[in-house]
Amino acid sequence: MGEQVHNRMSVVRAERGVTRQQLAEAVGVHYQTIGYIERGQYNPSLDLALKVAEFFGLPVEALFSLEPFRPLTDEVYGRKS
């Protein structure tokens, strides 16, 4: 298996009040696939990553990264990791 893709899908879903089922239906996958991606057990295809980003109206790099994301509080409040 390749490198793990880190993501913020669960955080963004919670902020937007979107269920796994709703997201899955919107991007054309099974809801369990969303859970696997969120837990880092499955890397999304480029196509799926772009669909998720489009659904949330965010750039794909706001949701997915090859590097672990810094905590949002660090980014919002400018703390150094």
Secondary structure as UniProt FT lines:
FT   STRAND          6..7
FT   HELIX           9..16
FT   HELIX           20..27
FT   HELIX           31..38
FT   TURN            39..40
FT   HELIX           46..56
FT   HELIX           60..63
FT   STRAND          64..65
FT   HELIX           72..77
//
